Amino acid sequence: MNTRQIKEIDRLAGQIKLGVIVESIDTVRCLQERLKNQVQVWLDIDTGYHRTGMDWQASSEIIKVAQGVRASEITHLAGLLVHPGHTYKAKTHAEVHTIHQETVERMNQIRDLLAANNITGLAISTGCTPSCSMVEDLGNVDEIRPGNFVFYDVMQASIGANRLSDVAVVVACPVVAKHPHLQQIVVYGGAVHLSKDRIIDSKGRTCFGLLAKATATGWEAMDDTCYVKGLSQEHGLIHADAHLLETVNVGDILLIFPIHYCLAANLLKRYHTLDGGVITMAPIPNVQDPSLENDNINN
């Protein structure tokens, strides 16, 4: 919940059933004081990822925020929400299973704690693509949110959540230069297209993307001899073998599997389908916020 977006939140809440995520009583009070329309509120819980959320062991804080949400008709307490993103650092299926089980147990402990304080009827929402892909039993939760599940990517493949042949999207990058003496091809496809997520592959190389080759029905992974070895803002540097350097010309398109697709999807906003269609992200309405007029943007 970004309190600077309170006007947009109120407008949306008047049009749809809107849920917001909070982790502090201050945010709750902002909602209650400034909204005219009701919202569903989810309490953000940290069970081990340490990005956002109240620590799952902070019982008094969690109870205080939950009670605060229930103190107003504007805010309806829907449930408890967690993103166990530390599964991305797991190396084995067993590690992902362990993190998922630990997360679910801790979330249910909090639900039981709140029930003992007469706060009942709460749902549990968890999610991350590794656990939702690799764990067969998703019981004891009410909602899962595997955000990257629809695409997959190289990072997911590296931890065993999918195979490269499962990746549903590649980025089409034009070749802008060839440097045979450096075994290098330069593409127009840098950090603003692929993001700067990376993996250390099985050969110890830092990899910012893998190459795919077109087939009659889509694409398949190219031999990992060729890979994206570096990124600047607009350009990608591809380590290329002799065959790729000989067969690819400036102006050709190279297909690249992003390491992590979440940022690339947000940055690129347009998809070309295999049957010739184009899917574009809907434009965001320009909502004027008078509260920003006096801000010093240099600060």
C-alpha positions in Angstrom: 0.0 0.0 0.0 1.5 3.3 -1.2 -0.2 6.1 0.7 0.7 8.6 -2.1 -1.8 6.7 -4.3 -4.7 7.1 -2.0 -6.9 9.0 -4.5 -6.4 6.3 -7.2 -7.1 3.6 -4.6 -10.3 5.3 -3.5 -11.4 5.7 -7.2 -10.8 2.0 -7.9 -12.5 0.9 -4.7 -15.6 2.7 -5.9 -15.6 0.6 -9.1 -14.3 -2.9 -8.1 -13.8 -5.1 -5.1 -10.3 -3.9 -4.2 -7.8 -5.5 -1.9 -4.8 -3.6 -0.4 -1.8 -5.0 1.5 -0.7 -3.3 4.8 1.9 -3.9 7.4 1.4 -1.0 9.8 -1.3 0.7 11.9 -0.3 4.1 10.3 -1.2 2.8 6.8 -4.5 1.5 8.2 -5.3 4.8 9.7 -4.5 6.6 6.4 -7.1 4.3 4.7 -9.7 4.9 7.3 -9.2 8.7 7.3 -9.0 9.3 3.6 -11.1 6.7 1.8 -14.7 7.1 1.0 -15.1 3.6 -0.5 -14.6 0.3 1.3 -11.5 -1.9 0.7 -10.5 -5.4 1.5 -7.3 -5.4 3.7 -4.7 -8.1 3.8 -2.0 -8.2 6.5 1.4 -8.6 5.0 3.4 -11.2 7.0 7.1 -11.9 6.8 7.8 -15.6 7.4 11.5 -15.6 6.3 11.9 -13.7 3.1 12.6 -10.4 4.9 11.4 -8.0 2.2 8.2 -6.6 3.6 5.6 -7.5 6.2 5.3 -7.9 9.9 7.5 -10.5 11.5 5.4 -13.6 12.0 6.5 -13.8 15.6 5.5 -10.2 16.4 2.2 -11.3 17.9 1.3 -8.0 19.7 1.9 -6.0 16.5 -0.1 -8.3 14.3 -3.0 -8.2 16.8 -2.9 -4.5 17.0 -3.0 -4.0 13.2 -5.7 -6.5 12.8 -7.8 -4.9 15.5 -7.2 -1.5 13.9 -8.5 -2.7 10.6 -11.7 -4.0 12.2 -12.2 -0.6 14.0 -13.8 0.9 10.9 -16.4 0.0 8.3 -14.1 1.4 5.5 -11.6 -1.4 6.0 -12.6 -5.0 5.9 -10.1 -7.5 7.2 -9.9 -10.2 4.5 -6.9 -12.3 5.6 -3.2 -12.8 5.9 -0.8 -12.6 2.9 2.8 -13.7 2.4 5.3 -13.9 -0.4 7.9 -16.6 0.4 10.3 -15.3 -2.2 13.3 -17.0 -0.6 12.3 -20.1 -2.6 14.2 -18.5 -5.5 17.4 -19.1 -3.7 16.7 -22.8 -3.1 18.9 -25.3 -4.9 16.7 -28.4 -4.7 13.1 -29.5 -4.7 13.4 -30.5 -1.0 14.4 -26.9 -0.1 11.4 -25.5 -1.8 9.1 -28.0 0.0 10.7 -27.1 3.3 10.2 -23.4 2.8 6.6 -23.9 1.7 5.8 -26.1 4.6 7.4 -23.7 7.1 5.5 -20.8 5.5 2.1 -22.5 5.7 2.7 -23.6 9.3 3.7 -20.1 10.4 0.7 -18.5 8.6 -1.7 -20.9 10.3 -0.1 -20.2 13.7 -0.9 -16.5 13.1 -4.5 -17.3 12.1 -4.9 -19.3 15.2 -3.4 -16.5 17.3 -5.9 -14.0 15.9 -8.8 -16.4 16.3 -7.9 -16.7 20.0 -8.3 -12.9 20.1 -11.8 -13.1 18.5 -10.6 -12.2 15.0 -11.9 -15.0 12.9 -12.9 -15.8 9.3 -9.5 -14.9 7.8 -8.1 -16.4 4.6 -4.5 -17.2 4.0 -2.9 -16.1 0.7 0.6 -17.4 -0.2 2.4 -17.5 -3.5 5.6 -17.8 -5.5 6.0 -19.7 -8.7 8.6 -22.2 -7.3 6.4 -23.5 -4.5 3.2 -23.5 -6.6 5.0 -25.4 -9.4 7.0 -27.9 -7.3 4.7 -28.6 -4.3 1.9 -31.0 -4.9 -0.1 -30.4 -1.7 -1.2 -26.8 -1.4 -3.6 -27.5 1.4 -4.1 -25.3 4.5 -4.1 -22.1 2.4 -7.0 -20.4 0.7 -5.3 -18.6 -2.2 -2.1 -19.0 -4.2 -0.5 -16.2 -6.3 2.2 -17.7 -8.6 2.9 -14.5 -10.6 5.4 -15.9 -13.1 3.5 -19.1 -13.5 2.1 -18.0 -16.9 5.5 -17.5 -18.5 8.3 -19.2 -16.6 11.9 -18.2 -17.3 15.6 -19.2 -17.0 15.7 -18.5 -13.2 12.8 -20.9 -12.7 14.5 -23.5 -14.9 17.7 -23.2 -12.9 15.9 -24.2 -9.6 13.9 -27.0 -11.3 10.4 -25.3 -11.4 10.3 -25.8 -15.2 12.3 -26.8 -18.2 13.5 -24.2 -20.8 11.0 -25.8 -23.2 8.2 -24.6 -20.9 9.2 -20.9 -21.2 6.3 -19.2 -23.0 8.0 -15.9 -23.9 11.2 -14.8 -25.6 12.4 -11.2 -26.3 13.1 -10.4 -29.9 16.3 -8.4 -30.1 17.8 -6.8 -33.3 21.5 -7.3 -33.9 23.3 -4.0 -34.1 26.9 -5.0 -34.3 29.3 -8.0 -34.6 32.8 -8.1 -33.1 34.4 -11.5 -34.2 37.7 -10.7 -32.6 35.9 -10.5 -29.2 33.5 -13.5 -30.0 30.8 -11.0 -29.4 27.4 -9.9 -30.9 25.7 -6.8 -29.7 21.9 -6.6 -29.7 19.5 -3.8 -29.0 18.2 -5.4 -25.9 19.7 -4.2 -22.6 18.8 -3.7 -19.0 15.7 -1.7 -19.9 14.4 -4.7 -21.9 15.6 -7.7 -20.1 16.2 -6.3 -16.6 19.5 -7.0 -14.8 18.6 -10.2 -13.1 21.2 -12.9 -13.6 22.2 -16.4 -12.7 25.6 -18.1 -12.2 25.3 -21.1 -14.5 26.7 -24.6 -14.0 29.9 -23.5 -15.7 30.4 -20.6 -13.2 29.5 -17.9 -15.8 27.4 -14.9 -15.0 24.5 -15.1 -17.4 21.9 -12.4 -18.2 19.9 -14.4 -20.7 20.0 -17.5 -22.9 19.5 -17.7 -26.6 16.6 -19.5 -28.3 16.3 -20.6 -32.0 13.1 -20.3 -34.0 11.2 -23.5 -35.0 8.2 -24.1 -37.1 5.9 -23.9 -34.0 7.8 -21.5 -31.8 11.3 -21.8 -30.4 13.7 -24.0 -28.5 16.8 -23.5 -26.4 20.0 -23.0 -28.3 23.2 -24.6 -27.1 24.5 -22.7 -24.0 27.8 -22.0 -25.7 26.1 -18.7 -26.7 24.6 -16.6 -23.9 24.1 -12.9 -22.8 27.3 -12.1 -20.9 26.7 -8.5 -20.2 24.2 -5.6 -20.3 24.2 -1.9 -20.5 21.1 0.3 -20.5 20.1 -0.4 -24.1 22.4 -3.1 -25.3 23.2 -6.8 -24.6 26.5 -8.4 -25.2 26.3 -12.0 -26.4 29.2 -14.4 -26.2 29.0 -16.0 -29.7 30.6 -19.1 -31.1 32.0 -19.2 -34.7 28.8 -20.7 -36.1 26.6 -17.9 -34.7 29.1 -15.2 -35.8 29.1 -16.6 -39.3 25.3 -17.1 -39.7 23.9 -13.9 -38.0 24.0 -10.5 -39.7 23.4 -7.0 -38.5 19.7 -6.4 -38.7 18.8 -10.0 -37.9 16.6 -10.8 -34.9 17.9 -12.9 -32.0 15.5 -14.5 -29.5 16.5 -14.3 -25.9 15.1 -16.1 -22.8 15.0 -13.5 -20.0 16.6 -14.7 -16.7 13.5 -13.4 -14.8 10.5 -12.3 -16.7 8.6 -10.2 -14.2 10.5 -6.9 -15.0 10.8 -7.6 -18.7 7.0 -8.0 -19.0 6.5 -4.7 -17.3 9.1 -2.9 -19.4 8.2 -4.2 -22.9 4.4 -4.1 -22.7 3.7 -5.7 -26.1 3.6 -9.4 -27.2 3.6 -10.8 -30.8 1.8 -14.1 -30.8 2.8 -17.1 -33.0 -0.3 -16.7 -35.1 0.4 -13.1 -36.0 -1.5 -11.3 -33.3 -0.4 -8.5 -31.1 -1.2 -8.1 -27.4 -0.6 -4.8 -25.8 -0.8 -3.7 -22.2 -3.7 -1.4 -21.5 -2.6 2.2 -20.9 -2.8 3.5 -17.4 -5.3 6.4 -17.0 -3.6 9.7 -16.3 -5.0 10.6 -12.9 -4.0 14.0 -11.7 -3.0 14.3 -8.1 -3.0 17.9 -6.8 -1.0 16.7 -3.8 2.1 16.3 -6.1 2.0 19.9 -7.4 4.2 21.3 -4.7 6.6 18.4 -4.4 10.3 19.2 -5.1 11.1 16.3 -7.5 14.8 17.0 -7.2 14.6 15.7 -3.7 
